[in-house]
Amino acid sequence: MDIYSYFWLVIKYIFPLALLIISIVFFNPLLIMISIVWIVAAMAIEITTSEERARLA
């Protein structure tokens, strides 16, 4: 994996998970909602693009 892949992995999954953990510890409902929506949206986009790639292959 190149540096771009690691950077993208951090933006898509690790940063929202860290935000979720911090918002749970300090109980900030707005940040909890934002991080959950971010994670779900990233997973949904990943699923749809992987299905599209599989269909085109």
C-alpha positions as CSV (number, residue, x, y, z in Angstrom):
1,M,0.0,0.0,0.0
2,D,1.3,3.5,-0.8
3,I,1.0,6.6,1.4
4,Y,-2.2,7.7,-0.4
5,S,-4.0,4.5,0.7
6,Y,-2.9,4.9,4.3
7,F,-4.0,8.6,4.3
8,W,-7.4,7.7,2.8
9,L,-7.8,4.9,5.4
10,V,-7.2,7.4,8.2
11,I,-9.7,9.9,6.7
12,K,-12.4,7.3,6.1
13,Y,-12.3,5.1,9.2
14,I,-9.8,5.9,11.8
15,F,-10.6,9.6,12.3
16,P,-14.4,9.0,12.6
17,L,-13.7,6.2,15.1
18,A,-11.5,8.4,17.2
19,L,-14.1,11.1,17.1
20,L,-16.7,8.7,18.2
21,I,-14.6,7.5,21.1
22,I,-13.9,11.0,22.2
23,S,-17.5,12.1,21.9
24,I,-18.7,9.1,23.9
25,V,-16.1,9.8,26.7
26,F,-17.1,13.5,26.9
27,F,-20.8,12.7,26.0
28,N,-21.3,15.1,23.1
29,P,-24.4,13.9,21.3
30,L,-23.8,16.1,18.2
31,L,-20.3,14.6,17.7
32,I,-21.7,11.1,18.3
33,M,-24.3,11.6,15.6
34,I,-21.8,13.1,13.1
35,S,-19.2,10.3,13.6
36,I,-21.9,7.6,13.3
37,V,-23.2,9.1,10.1
38,W,-19.7,9.5,8.8
39,I,-18.8,5.8,9.4
40,V,-22.1,4.5,8.0
41,A,-21.7,6.7,4.9
42,A,-18.1,5.6,4.3
43,M,-19.2,1.9,4.6
44,A,-22.1,2.4,2.3
45,I,-19.9,4.1,-0.3
46,E,-17.4,1.4,0.0
47,I,-20.0,-1.3,-0.5
48,T,-21.5,0.3,-3.5
49,T,-18.2,1.0,-5.2
50,S,-17.0,-2.5,-4.6
51,E,-20.2,-3.9,-6.1
52,E,-19.7,-1.6,-9.1
53,R,-16.1,-2.7,-9.5
54,A,-17.1,-6.4,-9.3
55,R,-19.8,-5.9,-11.9
56,L,-17.4,-4.1,-14.3
57,A,-14.6,-6.7,-13.9
